[in-house]
Amino acid sequence: MKKIDKVKVGLGSRSYNILIGSDLLDICGKLIKPITQMGDVLILTENKVPNIYLKKVQRSLTKQKIIHSRIILPSGEKIKSFQYLEKVLDRMLKLKITRQSTVVALGGGAIGDLAGFASSIILRGINYIQIPTTLLSQVDSSVGGKTGINSRYGKNLVGSFFQPQLVIADISTLKTLPKRQMISGYSEIVKYGIMADRRFFSWLENNGSEVINHNKAKLLRAIKVSCQNKSKIVSADEKEAGIRSLLNLGHTFGHALENYSGYKLLHGEAVSIGMRMAVDLSVNRKFCNIEEANRVKNHLIKIGLPIKPKPKKAAKNALLDIMFRDKKVRNNKINFVLIKKIGDAFLNDKISRKDLEKFITTYL
């Protein structure tokens, strides 16, 4: 029997498990069957997911006599759009999907977000399961029930909170992940340390390089601890009324940079720059000392993550405009996630646009 680590997301009747291990695609049919019962499965995947992974899932479903079909979409952030949402919904209806059907999202964060949102609105909601195949999606986007698409006004502005029935994180799928994607995903791992888990951050300082270089034991531990941190917060604040907002550390700056780059910056790269900026802003506002900020900066550099934005000075107003359209803005104020020290994040909405403009100018 394969060793499987289990992390529970506790949400009462909507609780579910995150299963973490190696070679889980081979047995995913068995893991999924209790959820599908007698219903069929629709696999929603992307063309950059190696065909071998899709075949493994299909074989495993067939072995359990689960009827299944598939939709293969292009890869990348572009599929998180009204255009692709409509295509997916149309195909689902053409396949005569029912309320007994289950959608399986096989791929990275974009496919998971789109599949989850489509599942939440088709027939007023059907079950879905996440099988994330990137590091970033295994430790972040597949967990917590945030689903959605982008609009021309910004990232993730159209969506819903809709929890999966199960998350299967198979680290074997990370072997074919490009190094840049692996490093990008790591930024969401280190975020948990900076935000809420000082001991984990210290462990990452010593072991982070081995995590991104596929040391099996250390990779499994990093994913498990990340999921435990996220699960704890989601269980306490599912719909981001309070503490869950801390998970947005680095994301206010990051989403603006990602959007401005036309999504040429990977999400984790943008979040890395955003975290560095958020920590520096914490120093700027005298909440945090420079030594803590330098630990964060030095670790990001050691891993190979970017820490400085590239837009020219002319981009300042564009970045500010994107930031002030962020869904976390309240009463025309941005609720920033700042830190007092590593492992101790808090929310602050007292920074004026003028002060923010001055701060951003130091980076451009």
C-alpha positions in Angstrom: 0.0 0.0 0.0 1.4 3.4 -1.0 2.2 5.8 1.9 -0.3 8.7 1.8 -0.2 11.8 4.0 -3.6 13.2 4.8 -4.4 16.8 5.7 -8.0 17.6 6.5 -9.7 20.9 5.7 -12.4 21.2 8.4 -15.5 22.8 7.1 -18.3 20.8 8.8 -20.4 19.0 6.2 -18.1 20.3 3.4 -14.9 19.1 4.9 -12.5 17.2 2.6 -9.0 15.7 2.6 -5.8 16.6 0.8 -4.0 13.4 0.0 -0.2 13.8 -0.5 2.2 11.2 -1.8 4.0 9.7 -4.7 2.5 7.8 -7.7 -1.0 8.5 -6.6 -2.3 8.9 -10.2 -2.0 5.1 -10.5 -4.6 4.6 -7.8 -6.7 7.8 -8.2 -9.7 5.9 -9.4 -9.9 4.0 -6.1 -9.4 7.3 -4.2 -12.1 9.0 -6.3 -14.7 6.2 -6.4 -16.3 6.9 -3.0 -17.1 10.4 -4.2 -18.4 9.6 -7.7 -20.5 6.7 -6.5 -22.5 5.8 -9.6 -21.9 9.0 -11.5 -19.5 9.7 -14.4 -16.4 11.8 -14.4 -15.3 14.6 -16.7 -11.6 15.3 -16.7 -10.7 18.9 -17.5 -7.0 19.1 -18.3 -4.5 21.2 -20.3 -2.3 20.5 -23.3 1.0 21.0 -21.3 0.1 18.2 -18.9 2.2 15.3 -20.1 -0.1 12.7 -21.8 1.3 10.0 -19.6 -0.5 11.6 -16.6 -3.9 11.8 -18.4 -3.5 8.2 -19.4 -2.7 7.1 -15.9 -5.9 8.8 -14.6 -8.0 7.3 -17.4 -6.6 3.8 -16.8 -7.2 4.1 -13.0 -10.8 5.3 -13.6 -11.4 2.4 -16.1 -10.1 -0.1 -13.6 -12.7 1.1 -11.2 -15.4 1.0 -13.9 -15.9 4.7 -13.7 -17.3 6.1 -17.0 -15.3 9.2 -18.0 -14.8 11.8 -20.8 -12.2 14.6 -21.1 -11.8 18.2 -22.3 -8.3 19.3 -23.2 -7.7 23.1 -23.1 -4.6 25.2 -23.9 -2.3 25.9 -20.9 -1.7 29.1 -19.1 -3.5 32.1 -17.6 -5.4 32.9 -20.8 -7.9 30.1 -20.2 -9.2 31.9 -17.1 -11.5 34.0 -19.3 -15.1 34.4 -20.2 -14.4 32.9 -23.6 -13.0 29.7 -22.2 -15.5 29.5 -19.4 -18.3 29.6 -22.0 -16.5 26.9 -24.1 -16.2 24.6 -21.1 -19.8 25.1 -20.0 -21.1 24.5 -23.6 -19.0 21.3 -23.9 -20.3 20.1 -20.5 -23.9 20.6 -21.5 -23.2 18.9 -24.9 -21.8 15.9 -22.9 -25.1 15.8 -21.0 -23.4 16.3 -17.6 -25.7 15.7 -14.6 -25.8 16.6 -11.0 -24.3 13.1 -10.3 -21.3 13.9 -12.5 -17.9 14.8 -11.0 -15.4 17.1 -12.6 -11.7 16.3 -12.1 -9.3 19.1 -12.7 -5.9 17.7 -13.8 -3.3 20.4 -14.2 -2.0 23.6 -12.8 -3.6 26.5 -11.0 -5.4 28.0 -14.0 -7.1 24.8 -15.0 -8.1 24.2 -11.3 -9.6 27.7 -11.0 -11.5 27.4 -14.2 -12.8 23.9 -13.5 -13.8 24.8 -10.0 -15.7 27.9 -11.2 -17.4 26.0 -14.0 -18.4 23.3 -11.5 -19.9 25.8 -9.1 -22.3 27.3 -11.7 -23.2 24.4 -14.1 -26.5 23.0 -13.0 -26.2 25.3 -9.9 -23.2 23.2 -8.7 -21.7 19.7 -9.1 -18.9 18.0 -7.3 -15.3 18.5 -8.4 -11.9 17.1 -7.4 -8.5 18.7 -7.7 -5.5 16.7 -9.0 -2.9 19.5 -9.2 0.3 18.8 -11.2 2.4 21.9 -10.4 4.1 22.8 -7.1 2.2 26.1 -6.8 -1.2 24.4 -7.3 -0.4 21.6 -4.9 0.4 24.0 -2.0 -2.0 26.8 -2.7 -4.6 27.2 -5.4 -6.1 23.7 -5.2 -6.8 24.1 -1.5 -9.4 26.4 -0.1 -12.2 26.6 -2.6 -11.3 29.9 -4.4 -12.3 29.5 -8.0 -12.6 32.0 -10.8 -11.5 33.8 -13.9 -9.8 37.0 -14.8 -11.3 40.1 -16.4 -9.7 43.0 -18.3 -9.8 44.9 -15.0 -7.7 42.5 -13.0 -6.9 39.0 -11.8 -9.5 36.7 -10.2 -12.2 39.4 -10.1 -15.0 37.0 -11.2 -15.4 33.8 -9.2 -16.9 32.0 -6.3 -16.0 30.1 -3.1 -16.7 26.5 -3.9 -14.9 23.7 -2.1 -13.6 20.5 -3.9 -14.6 17.1 -2.6 -11.0 15.9 -2.6 -7.4 17.1 -3.5 -4.9 14.6 -4.7 -1.3 16.0 -4.7 1.0 13.5 -6.4 4.6 14.7 -6.2 5.5 12.4 -9.1 3.9 14.9 -11.5 6.5 17.5 -10.4 9.4 15.5 -12.1 8.4 16.8 -15.5 7.8 20.4 -14.3 10.2 23.0 -15.8 12.7 24.3 -13.2 11.3 27.9 -13.6 7.8 26.6 -12.6 9.2 24.6 -9.7 11.0 27.7 -8.3 7.8 29.8 -8.9 5.7 27.4 -6.9 8.2 27.5 -4.1 7.2 31.2 -3.4 3.9 30.1 -2.1 5.6 27.6 0.2 7.9 30.2 1.7 4.9 32.6 2.0 3.5 30.3 4.8 6.7 30.6 6.7 7.0 34.4 6.4 3.3 34.8 7.2 2.6 32.5 10.1 5.3 29.8 10.7 8.7 31.0 11.8 10.0 27.5 12.5 9.0 26.4 9.0 10.8 29.4 7.5 14.0 28.5 9.4 13.6 24.9 8.1 13.2 26.2 4.5 16.4 28.4 4.9 18.3 25.1 5.4 16.3 22.8 3.1 14.7 24.9 0.4 17.2 24.2 -2.2 16.7 20.4 -1.8 12.9 21.0 -2.0 13.1 22.5 -5.4 15.6 19.9 -6.5 13.1 17.1 -5.8 14.5 15.6 -2.6 11.5 13.3 -2.0 11.3 13.4 1.8 11.8 17.2 2.0 9.4 17.9 -0.9 6.7 15.9 0.8 7.3 17.7 4.1 7.2 21.1 2.5 3.9 20.4 0.7 2.4 18.8 3.8 3.3 21.7 6.2 2.1 24.2 3.5 -1.2 22.5 3.2 -1.5 22.3 7.0 -0.9 26.0 7.3 -3.5 26.8 4.6 -6.0 24.3 6.0 -5.9 25.8 9.4 -6.7 29.3 8.1 -9.3 28.2 5.6 -11.1 26.1 8.3 -11.3 29.2 10.5 -12.2 31.7 7.8 -13.5 30.1 4.6 -14.7 33.3 2.9 -11.9 35.6 3.8 -13.8 37.8 6.3 -10.7 38.1 8.4 -7.7 35.9 9.0 -7.7 34.3 5.6 -6.7 37.7 4.1 -3.2 37.0 5.6 -2.8 34.4 2.8 -2.6 37.4 0.4 0.9 38.3 1.6 2.7 39.6 -1.5 -0.4 39.3 -3.7 -1.5 42.9 -3.8 1.8 44.0 -5.3 2.1 40.7 -7.1 -1.3 40.6 -8.9 -0.6 44.2 -10.1 2.8 43.2 -11.5 1.5 40.0 -13.0 -1.4 41.9 -14.7 0.9 44.7 -15.9 3.3 42.1 -17.4 0.5 40.6 -19.5 1.1 37.5 -17.4 4.6 37.0 -18.7 5.6 36.9 -15.1 4.6 33.6 -13.5 2.3 33.9 -10.5 4.9 32.7 -8.0 7.5 35.1 -9.5 5.1 38.0 -9.1 4.3 36.9 -5.5 8.0 36.7 -4.7 8.5 40.3 -5.8 5.3 41.3 -4.0 6.4 39.6 -0.7 9.8 41.4 -0.8 7.9 44.7 -1.4 5.5 44.0 1.4 8.3 43.2 3.8 10.2 46.3 2.8 7.0 48.3 3.2 6.8 46.8 6.7 10.3 48.2 7.4 9.4 51.5 5.8 6.4 51.9 8.2 8.6 50.8 11.1 6.7 47.7 11.9 9.6 45.3 11.2 13.3 45.5 11.5 15.7 45.4 8.6 17.4 42.2 9.8 14.1 40.3 9.3 13.6 41.8 5.9 17.1 40.8 4.8 16.5 37.2 5.9 13.5 37.1 3.6 15.3 38.8 0.7 18.4 36.6 1.0 16.4 33.4 1.0 14.4 34.4 -2.1 17.6 35.2 -3.9 19.2 31.9 -2.8 16.3 30.0 -4.3 16.4 31.9 -7.5 13.2 33.9 -7.2 13.0 37.5 -8.5 12.8 40.3 -5.9 12.6 43.5 -8.0 10.0 44.6 -10.5 11.1 45.5 -14.0 8.4 48.1 -15.1 9.7 51.6 -16.0 8.8 54.7 -14.0 5.9 55.3 -16.4 4.3 52.2 -15.0 3.8 53.6 -11.5 0.3 55.0 -12.0 -0.8 51.9 -14.0 0.4 49.7 -11.1 -1.4 51.8 -8.6 -4.6 51.8 -10.6 -4.5 48.0 -10.8 -3.9 47.8 -7.1 -6.8 50.0 -6.2 -9.1 47.8 -8.3 -8.1 44.8 -6.2 -11.0 42.9 -4.6 -9.4 43.5 -1.2 -9.8 47.3 -1.4 -12.3 48.6 1.2 -13.5 52.3 1.2 -10.8 53.1 -1.4 -8.1 51.8 0.9 -5.9 48.8 0.3 -5.8 46.2 3.1 -2.1 45.3 3.0 -0.6 42.2 4.6 2.5 43.4 6.4 4.8 41.7 9.0 6.1 42.5 12.4 8.6 39.7 12.1 8.9 36.5 10.2 6.0 34.3 11.2 3.8 37.3 12.4 1.8 38.9 9.6 -1.1 41.4 10.2 -3.5 43.5 8.1 -3.0 47.3 7.7 -5.2 49.7 5.7 -3.6 52.9 6.9 -1.2 53.6 4.0 -2.4 56.5 1.8 -2.1 56.4 -2.0 0.4 59.2 -1.8 2.7 57.3 0.6 2.3 54.2 -1.5 3.2 56.1 -4.7 6.4 57.4 -2.9 7.3 53.8 -1.8 6.7 52.3 -5.3 8.9 55.0 -6.9 11.9 53.6 -5.0 11.5 50.3 -6.9 11.1 51.7 -10.4 
